[in-house]
Amino acid sequence: MKTSFKPVFLFAGGERSSNNQRFGSYEEAEASAMARWQVWTMPEGYDVEETDEPVNYQRVDGKDSHI
């Protein structure tokens, strides 16, 4: 199965949270996470996790685009 990457947000107390977005590359997932993290106020940081779930998003012109 093809690998995908999901943006993950880091919260106080070590909590990690993600949504259903899965990207085809680490770089796309990281760019997505960074863009959202910069406008949110609650997350303390962001990360990317590799998954075995199908890719369903890509970064196009600096924005997330559903496939």
C-alpha positions in Angstrom: 0.0 0.0 0.0 1.2 3.5 -0.8 2.3 5.7 2.1 0.7 9.0 2.9 1.4 11.7 5.4 -0.9 13.5 7.8 -0.5 16.9 9.4 -0.6 16.7 13.2 -1.1 19.5 15.7 0.5 19.6 19.1 -1.3 20.9 22.2 -0.6 21.4 25.9 -0.1 18.3 27.9 1.3 16.3 25.0 -2.0 16.0 23.1 -1.8 15.4 19.4 -4.6 15.9 17.0 -5.2 15.5 13.2 -8.0 15.4 10.7 -8.6 13.3 7.6 -6.2 15.0 5.3 -3.6 12.7 3.8 -0.8 14.0 1.5 1.4 12.2 -0.9 4.6 13.7 0.5 6.0 14.8 3.8 6.7 18.2 2.4 3.0 18.8 1.4 1.8 17.7 4.8 4.3 19.9 6.6 3.4 22.9 4.5 -0.3 22.4 5.2 0.3 22.0 8.9 2.6 25.1 9.0 0.0 27.2 7.1 -2.8 26.3 9.5 -0.6 26.5 12.6 0.3 30.1 11.8 -3.3 31.3 12.0 -4.5 29.2 14.9 -3.9 30.2 18.5 -4.3 27.0 20.5 -1.8 24.5 19.0 1.7 24.8 20.5 3.3 23.3 17.3 2.8 20.9 14.5 4.3 17.6 13.2 3.8 15.1 10.3 3.1 11.4 10.7 3.4 8.7 8.0 0.3 6.6 7.5 -0.8 3.7 5.3 -4.1 5.5 4.4 -4.8 6.6 0.8 -3.7 10.1 -0.3 -6.7 12.5 -0.5 -5.1 15.9 -0.6 -2.3 17.7 -2.3 -0.7 21.2 -2.1 -1.4 23.4 -5.1 -0.2 27.0 -5.3 0.3 27.1 -1.5 -3.2 25.8 -0.7 -4.7 22.4 0.2 -6.6 20.8 -2.6 -8.9 17.7 -2.3 -8.1 15.0 -4.8 
